[in-house]
Amino acid sequence: MAELDSPLATLTPAPAARPRLVSVRRMPPTVAARLDRDFAGAFAVDRDIDREESLALLEEHKAEALLFSSGFKLDAGFIERLPARVKVAATCSVGFDHVDVAAAKSRGLVVTNTPDVLTGCTADLAFSLLLSAARRLPEADQMLRRDAWGPRAMGDFLGVRVWGQTIGIIGMGRIGRAVARRARGFDMRVLYHDAAQLPPALEEGGHFMADLDAMLGQCQFVSLHCPYTPATRHILNRRTLGLLPPGAVVVNAARGGLIEEEALIDGLKSGRIAAAGLDVFEGEPRFDRRFIDLPNVSLAPHIGSATVETRDAMGLRCLDNIAAVLSGRPAIDPLWS
Ligand code: DGY
């Protein structure tokens, strides 16, 4: 086993009936308590566990399950090295672009995610970024922190009006629809683009646009909520960003790779794009430091699902999935069936 820099909480030997797992992410207290009560194995406590350590711990604890999240790549090479007894891997996320689904399938590994429980919370964060970017809250906040509040002109801090404007939602899944509901509450006109039109009951008053280019041409706001796949990589790129009306606001609380960041930075610098609200970045946790120098960006470190209730629900849902599979029942949230 690899030597560890800092200790991990390892349970005292547990009854055989307790499911054994390795949890590579530090969990919130409610989830940690359930791990301690109902599971055995190794659980990250004061730092996350990396891939090499996780393999060693899975072996050492004879674990049958892995609890992980986005940022921890479950790629073909890793899946190949999983001990044979590992039956299920539960990701604490709804997105699963960090999972090689084909490799997991052919290995017979069950992989689960956490849909539904984070929908509202992630939509709240996307809408917060939209409002913050449109109304220039980062600049206003910084001015107060610098103690630079002096005489004011009526032309200071002029932002982009939100209510009554048009928003284009790319990806009208659960989170996209929740953003649409919030937008309707702000009297916005909602357009959406997806692979196909939704049944009317699910459209949330939005208007389907099969043609993404045509939609972008009408959007004062655009918000991304589609999965990150080879087909959606850089769906907002130099060309498509150029279709937005001047002064538009771009919001991304989905995955960083959906935007060609170089083109977004150019648009923000020139002012052609008025502002952006970004919770996700290509290559995170590293991100393009030029965003920091841009006053017209609201930045967050991938915190869409970060509320007490939601993170608890996500962690507990993963544990329910693992317990189900290890006791011979079907997974609650399998990535495929
Ligand atoms: C998700 O659930 O996919 C969030 O982005 C966290 O990774």
Residues whose N, C-alpha, C, O or C-beta is under 5 A from the ligand:
A	BS01	DGY	S70 C92 S93 V94 G95 A254
